[in-house]
Amino acid sequence: MKQNMMFALLASCCAFGVSSAQADTISFNYNFDLTQPSYQEADLISFDGARIESQRVQVGDVVEMTYTFKPGQAINLRAGNSEQILWLGAEQDASRSKPNTSNFTIANLSFDLLGLRGNFQSPPAGAIHASGSSHIGSYFSGNFITPGQSVSFTGLRARFSVQELQDNAHYYNAPFFLLASLGGSVSVQAVPEAHTYAMLLGGFAVLALLRRRYPKPA
């Protein structure tokens, strides 16, 4: 009896160890060129990244998606009279012989905009379930920005844990994101880089020095 209990306890500990070992943190990092959208309208823009090395995602994994833009690029979201949508995801590897659909549920969802300028009237609230297509990711929809106001940013980041995943495991290798501001506008804008600011400040310093050395005649 005692031996059986010890064996059962050992087996459960081993099973827990195997389960824990299987869980992992999966990172999707991609740098997008905003001059090449895959689809664009006045209030919507989407980007599909080039294929990256396939990542195996399974139940229990933590997924991190960090999508940045080329230097000097930013997205500007101007709120209209309706909701804003921010969608980060990764497509399933289409080269596999039998790609699976990816009905999934996620939890512990967090979201961040990199290089944010401007303010949200409420933090983005994300959906925790998607179905019917070969992707995994996070989807945020709501009235996050005050109507008539704008925000700009130079990247997006989402993090979540996978609770359920159809067929238990999938491979993904094509990052994407979609942004919309229904009734408003979504546009790409140039952001001066650090060296541009440095050159500008340097120019002002030179002008100040010249004025000191050569004051205007009375």
ABEGO torsion letter per residue (X at the ends): XAAAAAAAAAAAAAAAAAAAAABBBBBBBBBBBAABBABBBAABBBBBBBBBBBBBBBBGBBBBBBBBBBBGBBBBBBBBABBBBBBBBBBBBAABABBBBBBBBBBGBBBBBBGBBEBBABBBBBBABBBGBBBBEBBBBEBABBBGBBBBBAEBBBBBBBABBBGGBBBBABBBBBBBBBGBBBBBBBBBBAAAAAAAAAAAAAAAAAAAABBBBX
